[in-house]
């Protein structure tokens, strides 16, 4: 069982705090969204209020060694603005010289600049652990990664979960352990290969699994329907066939009945076609109005809703209507516990109103899905030991 920082007294310690400040950046390098920083503020403020000094560490992007474009200095600056207290930045050139004698809080440069991070190198983990008395993990979004800053350090220091990790774990487990029924799951996105195990899990757990995005193409393919120019994964048609048979037998797997077709850059209103009558030159880029209505009817009767993945090519507003409809259907269901997660999903709904009507918006896409599928994560197991 994880011990969280609001369940134990941590006072006047040096705390090594893993956060997820992997923020979205604009082309000029400025921060597009600081939501990930804001979600960590309750843990940071709680630890500071108890007289602790903090060494924060996070990754940013996927660098292969040092990359000036992915330094976390801009993140430290934004954190300082949000929290109203000085945040010293520790450059990669001198990565273990933390100035906690003069500052209450400092931030290491991008933890993934170090080769030892992804390798969970014991020597690198030991260097990190030497910086503090206590380790706290508040980075749920990377808890599925067996990295040094997630798993390695937890083995070397007294370790605790932060408030965001507590919120994520408790909300997600609540939704999959004896959840209020009916349970409705919306699974969409580009690749069925990344969600085969998850769909199989949900066909056991849920009452209805609603499919959208290019994932649906693989199911249409094994049904013998034409998908036009739509993408599908040839290597995973066998698994799609097995899932389809399982889902249709249990009357749980629900596929789109119509689609908006066109091309990614089109500005005119897309055509709407039945999925059984897709032509060789058609490309399905969003669910259609009849599917929206069908999915809405199922969602509005649910008592538990889990959603991962936009159901269309949301980058073009012409193909974002289906995703907006899913979001609106969920927010209009006042009685349901709803959990929404995944980077693309959050990007697709960020401009829509009523986010406060979603019970829980998860910071972790891969971590959320893996926790649902497997029931645990490397970072969670490290905190439980």
C-alpha positions in Angstrom: 0.0 0.0 0.0 1.2 3.5 -0.9 1.7 6.0 1.9 0.8 9.5 0.7 2.2 12.7 1.9 -1.1 13.7 3.6 -1.0 10.5 5.6 2.4 11.0 7.3 4.4 13.9 8.7 7.3 15.0 6.5 8.9 18.1 8.0 12.2 19.9 7.6 13.6 17.4 5.2 15.3 17.6 1.8 12.8 16.1 -0.6 13.6 14.7 -4.0 10.3 15.3 -5.9 9.5 13.7 -9.2 7.0 15.8 -11.1 5.7 15.6 -14.6 6.4 19.0 -16.2 6.6 17.6 -19.7 4.6 20.6 -21.0 3.5 21.3 -24.5 5.8 23.8 -26.3 5.2 26.3 -29.1 7.6 26.5 -32.1 9.4 29.4 -30.4 10.1 27.3 -27.3 7.6 29.0 -25.1 5.1 27.0 -23.0 1.8 26.3 -24.8 0.0 24.9 -21.7 1.1 25.0 -18.1 -1.6 22.6 -16.9 0.8 19.9 -15.9 2.7 22.4 -13.7 -0.5 23.6 -12.1 -1.6 20.0 -11.3 1.6 19.5 -9.2 1.1 22.7 -7.1 -0.9 21.2 -4.2 1.9 18.7 -3.5 4.7 21.3 -3.8 2.8 23.7 -1.5 2.1 21.0 1.0 5.7 20.0 1.2 6.9 23.6 1.4 4.4 24.5 4.1 5.9 21.8 6.3 9.3 23.3 6.2 10.9 21.0 3.6 13.4 22.0 0.9 12.6 20.6 -2.5 14.7 19.2 -5.4 12.3 18.9 -8.4 13.1 16.7 -11.3 11.2 16.2 -14.6 11.7 15.3 -18.2 10.7 17.4 -21.2 10.3 15.8 -24.5 12.4 12.8 -25.6 16.0 14.1 -25.9 18.9 11.9 -27.0 21.5 13.6 -24.7 21.7 17.3 -24.0 19.4 19.5 -26.1 19.2 23.2 -25.4 15.7 23.3 -26.9 14.5 20.9 -24.2 16.0 22.4 -21.1 13.7 22.7 -18.1 14.8 26.2 -17.3 11.7 27.7 -18.8 9.6 25.3 -16.7 11.4 26.5 -13.5 10.7 30.1 -14.5 7.0 29.3 -15.0 6.7 27.4 -11.7 8.3 30.4 -9.9 5.6 32.7 -11.5 2.8 30.3 -10.5 3.9 29.6 -6.9 5.2 33.1 -6.1 8.5 31.8 -4.6 12.0 31.6 -6.0 13.0 28.4 -7.9 16.7 28.0 -8.5 17.6 26.2 -11.7 20.3 23.6 -11.7 22.0 23.5 -15.1 23.0 20.2 -16.8 26.7 21.4 -16.7 26.6 21.0 -12.9 23.7 18.7 -12.4 24.2 17.7 -8.7 25.1 21.0 -7.2 21.8 21.9 -5.6 21.7 25.3 -3.9 19.4 24.3 -1.0 21.5 26.4 1.5 20.1 29.5 -0.1 16.9 28.4 -1.8 13.9 26.3 -0.5 13.3 24.9 -4.0 15.4 24.1 -7.0 14.8 22.3 -10.3 17.2 20.0 -12.0 17.7 20.2 -15.8 15.9 17.7 -18.0 16.3 14.4 -16.3 16.4 12.6 -19.6 19.6 14.4 -20.6 21.3 11.7 -18.5 21.7 8.3 -20.2 21.3 6.7 -16.8 17.6 7.8 -16.5 16.0 5.5 -19.1 18.4 2.7 -18.3 17.5 2.9 -14.6 21.3 2.9 -13.9 21.9 2.1 -10.2 24.9 4.6 -10.1 22.8 7.4 -11.5 19.9 6.6 -9.2 22.4 6.7 -6.2 23.6 10.2 -7.3 20.0 11.4 -7.3 19.2 9.8 -4.0 22.3 11.5 -2.4 20.5 14.9 -2.9 17.8 14.3 -0.4 16.5 12.5 2.7 13.1 11.6 1.2 11.7 10.7 -2.2 8.2 11.7 -3.3 6.6 10.7 -6.7 3.9 13.0 -7.9 4.4 12.2 -11.6 1.6 9.7 -12.4 2.0 10.2 -16.1 5.4 8.4 -16.0 4.6 5.8 -13.4 4.5 3.2 -16.3 8.2 3.9 -17.0 10.8 1.9 -15.0 13.2 4.8 -15.0 15.8 5.8 -12.4 13.8 8.8 -11.2 10.6 6.7 -11.0 11.7 3.3 -9.7 15.5 3.5 -9.0 15.4 6.3 -6.4 12.4 4.8 -4.6 14.5 1.8 -3.7 17.1 4.0 -2.0 15.1 6.5 0.0 12.0 6.5 2.2 9.3 7.0 -0.4 5.8 8.4 -0.6 3.2 9.3 -3.1 2.2 12.9 -3.9 -1.3 14.3 -3.9 -1.7 14.0 -7.7 -0.6 10.4 -7.7 -3.1 9.7 -4.9 -5.9 11.4 -6.9 -5.1 9.5 -10.1 -4.7 6.1 -8.5 -7.7 6.3 -6.4 -10.0 7.6 -9.1 -8.9 5.1 -11.7 -9.1 2.1 -9.4 -12.5 3.2 -8.3 -13.6 3.2 -11.9 -12.4 -0.4 -12.5 -13.1 -2.1 -9.2 -16.8 -2.8 -8.7 -17.8 0.4 -10.6 -21.4 1.6 -10.7 -23.1 0.1 -13.8 -23.7 0.5 -16.7 -20.0 1.0 -17.5 -19.4 2.7 -20.9 -16.0 3.0 -22.4 -15.0 5.0 -25.4 -11.8 3.8 -27.0 -10.4 5.6 -30.1 -7.2 6.8 -31.7 -4.9 5.9 -34.5 -3.5 2.5 -33.7 -5.3 -0.7 -32.6 -1.9 -2.3 -31.7 -1.4 -0.1 -28.7 -4.9 -0.8 -27.3 -5.5 -4.5 -28.0 -5.0 -5.6 -24.4 -7.0 -2.6 -23.1 -10.0 -3.4 -25.4 -9.9 -7.1 -24.3 -9.9 -5.9 -20.6 -12.8 -3.6 -21.2 -14.8 -6.3 -23.0 -14.7 -8.1 -19.6 -15.2 -5.0 -17.4 -17.6 -2.8 -19.3 -21.2 -3.1 -20.5 -20.5 -1.2 -23.8 -17.2 -0.4 -25.6 -17.6 2.3 -28.2 -15.0 2.4 -30.9 -13.8 5.4 -32.9 -10.9 6.8 -34.9 -8.7 4.7 -37.2 -8.9 1.8 -34.7 -12.4 1.1 -36.2 -10.8 0.5 -39.6 -9.3 -2.8 -38.5 -12.7 -4.0 -37.3 -14.3 -3.0 -40.6 -11.5 -4.8 -42.4 -12.1 -8.1 -40.7 -15.9 -7.7 -41.3 -15.0 -7.6 -45.0 -16.1 -4.0 -45.5 -14.2 -1.5 -47.6 -12.3 1.2 -45.7 -11.1 3.2 -48.8 -7.9 5.1 -48.1 -8.2 4.6 -44.3 -5.2 3.4 -42.3 -5.2 0.0 -40.6 -2.6 -2.4 -39.2 -2.2 -5.5 -41.3 -0.1 -7.2 -38.6 -2.9 -7.0 -36.0 -6.0 -8.1 -38.0 -6.0 -11.5 -36.2 -6.3 -9.8 -32.8 -8.9 -7.5 -34.2 -10.9 -10.5 -35.5 -10.7 -12.1 -32.1 -11.8 -9.0 -30.3 -14.7 -8.5 -32.7 -15.9 -12.0 -32.2 -15.6 -11.7 -28.4 -17.3 -8.3 -28.4 -20.1 -9.2 -30.8 -20.8 -12.4 -28.9 -21.1 -10.5 -25.6 -23.0 -7.7 -27.4 -20.6 -5.1 -26.0 -18.5 -3.9 -28.9 -20.1 -1.0 -30.7 -18.8 0.3 -34.0 -19.6 3.5 -35.9 -22.5 3.2 -38.4 -21.5 6.3 -40.5 -18.5 8.5 -41.0 -17.5 11.9 -42.3 -15.2 11.3 -45.2 -12.7 13.6 -47.1 -9.0 14.5 -46.8 -7.1 16.0 -43.8 -6.7 19.5 -45.2 -10.2 20.1 -46.6 -12.1 23.2 -45.5 -15.5 22.5 -47.0 -18.2 20.4 -45.2 -17.2 16.7 -45.4 -19.6 14.2 -46.9 -21.3 11.7 -44.6 -21.5 8.1 -45.7 -22.6 4.8 -44.2 -19.6 2.7 -43.1 -21.0 -0.1 -45.2 -20.8 2.0 -48.4 -17.3 3.5 -48.2 -15.8 3.9 -51.7 -12.2 3.1 -52.7 -11.3 6.8 -52.8 -13.0 7.7 -49.4 -11.2 8.3 -46.2 -13.1 8.1 -42.9 -11.8 11.0 -40.7 -14.6 11.3 -38.1 -17.7 9.5 -36.9 -20.9 10.7 -38.5 -24.1 12.2 -37.1 -26.0 8.9 -36.7 -23.0 7.4 -34.8 -23.0 10.5 -32.6 -26.6 10.0 -31.7 -26.2 6.3 -31.1 -23.2 6.8 -28.8 -24.9 9.7 -27.0 -27.9 7.4 -26.2 -25.5 4.8 -24.7 -23.4 7.4 -22.8 -26.4 9.2 -21.2 -27.5 5.9 -19.6 -24.1 5.2 -18.1 -23.1 5.4 -14.4 -19.4 5.0 -15.1 -17.7 6.4 -18.2 -14.0 6.0 -19.3 -12.8 7.8 -22.4 -9.4 7.6 -24.2 -8.7 8.8 -27.7 -10.3 11.3 -30.1 -12.8 9.7 -32.5 -11.7 11.8 -35.5 -9.0 13.9 -37.0 -9.6 16.7 -34.6 -6.7 18.8 -35.8 -9.1 19.9 -38.6 -12.3 21.4 -37.2 -14.3 19.8 -39.9 -13.4 16.4 -38.4 -13.6 17.4 -34.7 -17.3 17.3 -34.4 -17.6 13.7 -33.4 -15.0 14.2 -30.6 -16.9 17.3 -29.4 -20.1 15.3 -29.4 -18.6 12.6 -27.2 -17.3 15.2 -24.8 -20.7 17.0 -24.6 -22.5 13.7 -24.1 -20.2 12.9 -21.1 -20.6 16.4 -19.5 -24.4 16.2 -19.9 -24.5 13.0 -17.9 -24.6 14.4 -14.4 -25.0 11.1 -12.5 -22.0 9.3 -14.0 -18.5 9.1 -12.7 -16.4 10.1 -15.7 -12.7 9.7 -16.4 -11.0 11.2 -19.4 -7.3 10.7 -20.3 -4.7 10.7 -23.0 -2.6 13.5 -24.5 -4.5 13.6 -27.8 -7.8 13.5 -26.0 -6.9 16.4 -23.8 -5.6 18.4 -26.8 -8.8 17.7 -28.7 -11.1 19.0 -25.8 -9.0 21.8 -24.3 -11.0 24.6 -26.0 -14.4 23.1 -25.0 -16.3 24.4 -22.0 -17.5 22.5 -18.9 -14.3 20.6 -18.0 -15.5 20.9 -14.4 -18.3 18.5 -15.3 -15.8 15.7 -15.9 -15.2 13.8 -12.6 -11.5 13.3 -13.3 -9.2 14.4 -16.1 -6.1 12.2 -16.0 -2.6 13.6 -16.6 -1.4 10.2 -17.9 -2.4 8.6 -21.1 -0.2 5.6 -21.3 -0.1 5.3 -17.5 -3.8 5.5 -17.2 -4.4 2.8 -19.8 -1.7 0.5 -18.4 -3.1 0.9 -14.8 -6.5 -0.1 -16.1 -5.2 -3.0 -18.2 -2.7 -4.4 -15.7 -3.9 -3.1 -12.3 -0.5 -1.7 -11.4 2.5 0.2 -12.7 6.3 0.0 -12.1 6.2 3.4 -10.4 3.2 2.4 -8.2 4.9 -0.9 -7.2 8.0 1.0 -6.3 6.0 3.2 -3.9 4.2 0.2 -2.4 7.4 -1.6 -1.3 
